[in-house]
Amino acid sequence: MAGETNKTQRRIVTVGDGSIYALEVLGLLLITIATVIAGAQEVAKMVQVREVTLADLLLLFIYLEVLTMVGIYLRSGALPVRMPLYIAIVALARHLILDMKSMGEWALIATAGAVLILALAVLALRYGHAHFPYGATEDGKDLRDS
């Protein structure tokens, strides 16, 4: 009886893992398609107005970073924490560039402070990865490159 229950539990876990993986892949596919469409729309706008601004380039860079993040996740199964931090830094820089003239002094200081905090977080993560590497997990997967 206990052996049968154990088999059932393993089957449930196997089906659950497969279902979750399928949902992850579907979500990543949707994110990829939406990002490519958004990038194409941005390029079409630049072509239409015949002008490329720094804000446009930063937005395209954000889209590229999102695609890179999806690619890394698909290849390694792990998401480096630094990628969303880089995206946030670029997004805040873009916000500063676009809205600097209409922002108050405190909003400028707060946004610049947020960029500084994110940059320090990236530095702390890189220092941690260099001096305290992850090594391998229980299943033998090497996490040092994540």
C-alpha angles and dihedrals in degrees: 000000000000091000091053092049090050091052091049091050091050090050091050091049091048093049091044092051091048092048093049091048090050090051090049092052091046091050092048090049091052091048090050094049093046092048093049091048092048091049092049090049090051092050090048090053091051091050092046094053092034092226135106118200131189089250089057092051092048091051090051088048089054090052090049091051091051090052090048090051091052090048093051091048092050093048099043106020088229131094116221108226090221094069096068088043091055090048091050092050092052091045091052091047089051090049090052092049095048100040104028095111094051096042123098123235094260093049090052091049092046093050093046089047090052090052090050092049091049091048090051089049090054090050091049091050092049091048090049093049092049097046102029108033119190099232119193130332126231091270091054097254112146111232098181092097095049 
